[in-house]
Amino acid sequence: MPTAIIADDERLMRDQLRLRLGQAWPELEIIGEAKNGDEAIELVEQLNPDFTFLDIRMPGKTGMEAAQVIGSKSHIVFVTAYDSHAVEAFERGAVDYVLKPPEHERLLVTVERLKTHLNKPALDVNSSVTAMLSQLAEKITAKAKPAYLQWIQASIGQDLRMIPVEEILFFRSDEKYTCVQTAKYEALIRKPVRDLAEELDPSLFWQIHRATLVNVNAIEGVTRDIRGRHLVLIKGKTDKLEVSRSFLHLFKQM
């Protein structure tokens, strides 16, 4: 049975890739997961997987740096959010790639390629491929990382869903989870509002409470209750989101 490990610093992305690989190649056994390049190298040494799925950007040792250490010990498949530069670079190299978020049709292509390499020795990440990766790293560095999140990975029951941020009405946190509310459904993530506030476009999402972010396009109006609290009304919803005093200045223009 073919084996693989997945290395990505985002748990939800690891879960989603595991799920999509299971659908595209049921026989492939995922025997380990890593959160960074150093852990990936250790797993390759311990488990000797046929394939290693490496996210390019990880804390500590990156996927590109890990690949150079792994060398010919495992077939490398890079996972990246940078499509234009990645496609150009990887098509010329001796490795395959998967774009984030992983799509079923593209994974089927990857699976067919991997099957042809299953009984062949892994290609070493030699000087030519190292040079290719260095060029890619320079392009990625030159091309600034998108300033704000474009989509959210969230759980709905046992399923993972990729939600475009513009479809999200508001985020509201409790002690353990953050609720992601859209017009049609509610999902959960573990990332707190304080982190989301730094990663979302502040012109689109306003923080109105230490535990609440609201999409400005979803605001129907602001009202006050009998206790004098300011509450945001959401279009098409009965939810009323409390506004903390420190954030009332946001509504002076309304």
Stockholm file with secondary structure:
# STOCKHOLM 1.0

chainA/1-254         MPTAIIADDERLMRDQLRLRLGQAWPELEIIGEAKNGDEAIELVEQLNPDFTFLDIRMPGKTGMEAAQVIGSKSHIVFVTAYDSHAVEAFERGAVDYVLKPPEHERLLVTVERLKTHLNKPALDVNSSVTAMLSQLAEKITAKAKPAYLQWIQASIGQDLRMIPVEEILFFRSDEKYTCVQTAKYEALIRKPVRDLAEELDPSLFWQIHRATLVNVNAIEGVTRDIRGRHLVLIKGKTDKLEVSRSFLHLFKQM
#=GR chainA/1-254 SS CCEEEEECSCHHHHHHHHHHHHHHCTTCEEEEEESSHHHHHHHHHHHCCSEEEEESSCSSSCHHHHHHHHGGGSEEEEEESCHHHHHHHHHHSSSEEEESSCCHHHHHHHHHHHHHHTTSCCCCCCHHHHHHHHHHHHHHHHSCCCSSCSEEEEEETTEEEEEEGGGEEEEEECSSCEEEEESSCEEEESCCHHHHHHHSCTTTEEEEETTEEEEGGGEEEEEECTTCCEEEEETTCCCEEEECGGGGGGGTTC
#=GC SS_cons         CCEEEEECSCHHHHHHHHHHHHHHCTTCEEEEEESSHHHHHHHHHHHCCSEEEEESSCSSSCHHHHHHHHGGGSEEEEEESCHHHHHHHHHHSSSEEEESSCCHHHHHHHHHHHHHHTTSCCCCCCHHHHHHHHHHHHHHHHSCCCSSCSEEEEEETTEEEEEEGGGEEEEEECSSCEEEEESSCEEEESCCHHHHHHHSCTTTEEEEETTEEEEGGGEEEEEECTTCCEEEEETTCCCEEEECGGGGGGGTTC
//
